[in-house]
């Protein structure tokens, strides 16, 4: 008889997929000429962060798998916690990096709204599908995303340096 699938099984596979998504983002960072559009790079970052957060909440037993499978709203709330935890693992002085953490909280919000199902009424822009804006149709191909700007700031670069070890740590514990 085959054993029952557990939340840990789901968490492990969300973490594996987060790793693959972040690798795609990192390849675009390393080879920008391969990038068709900035929205594609952001799509991989958004997916990596969302799946990392899902692995995190499943591992911590914060949400049941049914909630994790049916929602995309985990990044804004849980990504800052993951970052803060990773800062402590890296023995970084949190007080010294508080400035970065506050900006990373804003970045987490911007990453979450990159998903087309999040905050659609207030923020229709997303990195995956065109959307209606007044009487016009906007395309992610032409949009200047706030997340792109935030990633170029020192806190954004700090965030990207923390994200890879956070995913690796999640893979190691699962």
N, C-alpha and C positions, 0 to 999 in steps of 0.2 A: 504494500500500500504506500502510495506517495505521501510524503509529509505535507502538512498544510503550509501554505505560503504565509509568512509572518510580516509584520511591519518592518522588521530588520532586513528581510529580503528586499522589500520595496525600498527601504532607505539605501541599502547597498547599491541597488541599480539606479536610483536617482543620483547618487554620488558619482557613479561611473559615467552616467550621461552628462552630468555637470562637468566632469573632467574632459569629456570629448568636446562639449560645446566650448569650454574655455580654450581648449587646444586650437579650435577653429579661429576664435577671436585672436589668440596669440599669433597664429600664422598670418592673419591680416595685419597685425601690428608689425611683424617682422618683414612681411612682403607687401607693402602698401600698394604696389603696382598691380597686385592680383585682385585688389578690391574693386568690385563693380560699383558699389555705392556705400557711403558711410552707414546707411540704415542696415545693411547686411551685417557689418561688423557689430553694430549695436544689438541686432537680433540675437547673435550668438552670445554676447555678454548677458543680455537679459535672460536668455534661456539657462545659461550656466548659473546665474545667481538664483533664479527661481528654483532650479533643481537642487542646488546646494541647500537652500532654505528648507525645501521639502525633506531632504535627507536629514537635516538637522532636527526638525520638529518630530519626525518619525523616530529618530534615534533617541530623542529626549522624551518620547511618549507624551508630547504636548498636544498633539491632534491625532485622531484616529485616521486610518488610511482613507476612509470614505471622504473626509473633509479635504484631505490632501489631493485626492484624485479629482475633486469637483471644483477646486478653487485655484486661482492664480495669485491671490492676494497674500503672499507670504513675505515678499522681499522687503517692503517698507518697514515691517515690524521686526523681522528676524535677522536681516542682514547686518544691521548695526550691532546686534548682540554677538553675532558670529565674529565680526571684525574686532570688537572689544575683547572677546575671548582669545582670539588669535594674537592680539597685541600682548596679552598677558602671557601666553605661551612663549612668545618671542622675547620675553623678559624686557619688553619695551616699557618705558616709564609712561604710563597712561596720562598722567598730569602734563607731561611734556608734549604729548600728542593729542591733548584734548581739542586743540584747534582743528586738527585733521578729522577727529571723530565727529565733531559737529558738522563739518562739511560732508563727511561720508554719510551721515544721516540724511542730508538733503539729496545726495547722490542716490541713495537707496530709493527714495521716493521717485526720483526721475527715472531710475531703472525700472521700477514697477510699472509706471505709466507707459513705458515702451510697449507693453503687452496690449494688444487691441481690445482685450476684454476688461481692462482696468480703467476706471475713472472716465468712461466714455463721454458722459454728459459734460463734465467740466474741461476735460483735456482729450479731445478726439484724436490728436496726433499720436501715431504709433509707428513702429519701425517695420511693420509687416504689410499693411493694407492701405490703399487710398481711403480718404474720408471726405465728407462734405463739410465745407466751411462757407456759410452764407449761400451764395448762388454758385460757388466754385467747387471743384473737386481738387483736393490737395493730394500730392503723392509723397510718400516717404523718401523717394529719390531726390526730391527738391527741398526737403525740410531741413532746417538747422535745429537739431535737437540740443536741448539744454544739457543732457547727459554728455554729449560729445565735448562741449565746452568745459564742463566740470572735470572731465577726465584729464584735461590738459593742465589743470591747476596742480600745485604741489600735493594737496589732499587727494586728488584723483589718482596721481601717480603712486602715492602711498597706498591707496586702496588696491590698486592693481598688484602691487608688491605683496599685499596681504592675502589677496584672493587665491592665488595658486597654493600657498601653504595651507590655507584653510580647507581647500578641496582635498589636497593630499592627506591632511590629518583625518578628514572624514573617511576617506578611503581606507586609511590605516586602521581606524577603530571599528570599521564595519567588516 
